[in-house]
Structure formats: structure tokens, C-alpha cells
Amino acid sequence: MNRFTTKILSFALFMAAFCQNLQAQTCITITEPAALTVAGTATSIACNGGTSTITAAGAGGTTPYQYNIAGGAYQNTTTFASLAAGTYTIGVKDANNCTATASVTITQPTALSVNITATESSCTSNDDKVLTNGSYAMTANVTGGTSAFTYAWANVTSTAATATATVTANTTYTVTVTDANACTATATKAVTLITAPTVSITGLASAYCKDVTAITLAGTPATGSFTVDAAAATTFDPTTLTAASHSVIYSYTDANGCIGSATKSVAVNALPAFTLASTNVTCNGAANGTITVTVTSSAPPYEYSNDNGSTYGAATAATTNTFSNLAPAAYKPTVRDTNGCVKKCQ
């Protein structure tokens, strides 16, 4: 075998070995971990202003995990405590420094609060003052918190755990409200018991005759106002009023705005009405004249006079009275009725 043949054989053997190596080469697959994720759960805040704990849990990626909150330093533990209400970003980092984030929102109830209102007295819009001559309730008005609520009152006679209590004394009342989460709120209210003014009409009789001059109206306490038959008045004037019963009302407002009033019915009585008839003396020097008085309207019994009311005869129900045996003279017949009203001839 010559040198050229030897070289050709060597090349052939080399190529055979090379091809054999190409046929035995395997493929390589590159893998990746599952996507890294994180989730968080928060404990409930029972009372407004309380705190919560967020627990983070990673998944995917390559363990072990570390966690952070709000972009802070990573830690090995999964919990973040003493957190106020709000939205937080939690993060996870795996063994390969891969990271993921998620948002967790912590909620809380509306702040529990309470105030006390009392039933307003009829005479004042200030519910810090209530009248002693009535029954007045205090009410605890709750906002926020978590229903249902219980109530504990101080300085009340009833211990019922309800939203209302009765004002019983001149003192400060307190109520403590507890909600379903055992959150509490307290309110106080000072209540002053007041009395309505005692009002009276003074110096006014229950009846007047039609010819009585005007009476100045007066009442206690002073500085109030009067009405007569619903019209403002300062006097009661029988001469301008009808013969009937009239309503006089005195109203007085005190410093608390409480109004007291007194009412009195006052009668105005008509004067008697009558007609006259007479017979003259028959002979000069005789005394046989007569005057007959006939009452046409008034209230019996009547008293009759022929001397302008200086003297009266005995009271009688008779509507006619005759004065006899009269000498010549000027006479002034007068009638007084049961009401004491007097009518004289003109």
C-alpha cells in the first residue's frame, strides 16, 4: 500500500468516526419554575381605630420565600401586625430573587358614636330644659358601629337596656352604648327641670253691668298680654261689649320661653228695661196719684224705687209694680234686677 492510498484510508476512517458522533448527539430542554405569586388575608378590625394583621402566602417560583410590605425590607415570616385600616402592597421574593406583589385592603366599621336628646318641653326648643309637669323621654341616638346595640343608663330609675329613658331629676344623665363587636361609646347630657309660669288674672269680677266704665286689665306675673274675645286688649269695657259672656285670656312668657296663661269668663249683663204709666192726682191738695212700672226685659227678682234708687222695696218676681197714694211731685222710678244692674228713668 503506497503513501497516497494510506492517506485516503485514514481520511475515510476519520469521516466514519465523525459521522458516527453526529448521529449520537442529544437535544437539551431549558425549564422554568411556575409563576411566582403572592396573596394576603387580613383579620377583621372590630372597632373603628383598631388594628389588623395581614398574613402573606407565596406560590410558584422557587422556595424558600421572603415577604415584605409597602416596599419595606424582606423578612422570613409571613405576618405583618398592628396595621391600621387601609390598602397595603405585600411582596414575595423567592430563592432566585424573583418577585411578585399583591394588594390587600383592611376595612373597619364606621366609628361608633352616641348623643342624647330629650323630648323638648312644649314651651322651649332647648332640650336641656324640660318641664316638671310632664313626662319627658331621653333618647340615645347611635351612629356607626355594628348593630345590634345595648344601652346602659346612669342616673335613671329604670335599668332597662333600651335606647330611651325617662327624665326624673335635675341632673346629668349618662348612657354607654355597646355594639355587636363589644365596641363602646358614651354620651352625657345635663338636664334642668323647669316649671311653667303660674299665671292669674287679678282685679276682674266675673260679671259687670252694661253701664260700668272700662276696667284696666291686670295679671300676675306682670308684663303679659291680654285678649278679650281673641282681640288684643288692655281694658275690659262693658259699655262697648254685648250683653253676653266674654272670654278674657292673659298670657305670660317667662325667661325660659315657657308660656303660661289664665282664662276667665266675664259676663256683661244688660240693664233692666221698663215702661212707665201714671195717673195724676184728682184734686188739688190730694195724694192719690199712681206710677206703674212694667219691666220688659231683665233677670228677676226685681227691686223697685221711685226716688232714683235711694230706697227700694222688697225684691219680687213680679214684672209690674205700682206706686200709689202719691202727692204731686217729680218722681224718678228705678229698677234693680237680680244682677244688681240698675236702670233709672231719664
Secondary structure, 3 states (H helix, E strand, C coil): CCHHHHHHHHHHHHHHHHHHHHHCCCCCCCCCCCCCEEEEEECCCCCCCCCEEEEEEEECCCCCCEEEECCCCCECCCEEEEECCEEEEEEEECCCCCEEEEEEEECCCCCCEEEEEECCCCCCCCCCEEECCCCCEEEEEEECCCCCCEEEEECCCCCCCCCEEECCCCEEEEEEEECCCCCEEEEEEEEEEECCCCCEEECCCCEEECCCCCEECEEECCCCEEEECCEEECEECHHHCCCCEEEEEEEEECCCCCEEEEEEEEEEECCCEEEEEEECCCCCCCCCEEEEEEEEECCCCEEEECECCCCCCCCECCCEEEEEEECCCCCECEEECCCCCEEECC
